Amino acid sequence: MSKVIKKAKDVQINENQEILISELLDVYTQIGYTVRIEKGLFKGGFCLLREQKLFLLNKNIEPQKKINFLAKNLSEIGVDGIYLKPNIRELIDKESQQKLL
């Protein structure tokens, strides 16, 4: 008897999510971080490489998780001194409130 192997579902990438990820990544560059999106067994995070501020992000995580992860890390850094679009500011504030609970 042969086995039926189902193909994994392709992740549907919403255009709005891609725009939001791009805008969040722009905030990182505004505050002096170099962003690298790579494959690996990690979610991502901050590191210092030869005196260069670096933020790594896993290429393979789902778009919504990327958004949440990026916003959460920005809430930890603090972005009070720069202008952010209202929707980006709202995301970061939401993540900082989640951290307090």
N, C-alpha and C positions, 0 to 999 in steps of 0.2 A: 504494500500500500504506500503510495507516495504522499509526502507531506506538502501542504500548501503553505508557502511562505508569503506573508503579507508584507508589502512595502510599507515602510514607516511613512506616516503622514508628513507632508511638507509643511513647514511652519508658514502660516500666512502672515506676511509682513504688511501691516497697515501703513499707508503713506503718512498718516498723521503721527504714528509712532516713530517712523524714521526721521521725520522733521523734528520731533521732540528730542530724540537721541542726539541729532546733529546740534541742536541748540544747547543741550546740556554739555556736549563736548566743547562747544565754543566757549562756555563759561570757564571750563578748565584751562583753556588757552589764555583767556583773559586774566586769570589769576596766576599765570606763569608756569603751568604744568604742560609737559609734553605728553600727549595721549598716544598709547600704542594699543591696538586691538589685535590680539593674537589668539591662537589656539592653545589649549593646554588643560590641565586638570586644576584649574583655579577659577574663582569668580573674578578676581581683580583686586586692585587696591593701590595704595601709594607706596612709592619707594624712592630712594635717592641713589642715583647712579652717577658717580663722578661729579658730584655737586650739581647735578641736573635733577630738578623735580620731575618725577615721572608718575603717570597713572596708567596702570595696565587694566585692560578689560578683556574678558574672554569673548571671543568671536561667536562661540557656539551657544551662548545662553539665549533664552527667548527674549524678544524685544521688550515685553513688559517688565521682565526681571532686570533687564539692562537699565531701563528708565528708573525703576525703584532703587537700584544699586547706585547709579550715578547721583540721584537726588539725595540719597542717604549720606553718601560720602561728602557731598557739598554742604549738607547741613552740619556735618562734623567739623569741616574746615571753617565755615562761617563766611558768608558772602555779603555782609552788611554794607561794605564800602563800595560796591559796584552796582551799576544799573542792571536790572534783570527784567525781562518781559514779565507781565503779571502772571501768566500761566506757569512760567518757570519758578518764579518766587513762591507761588502757591504750592507747587510740588515740593520744594525744599522746606517750606514751613510745615507742610503736612508730615514730612519725614522727621523733622525735628520734634514735632509733637508726639509722634509714635515712639521716639526714643525716650521721651519723658515718661510715657506710660509703662 
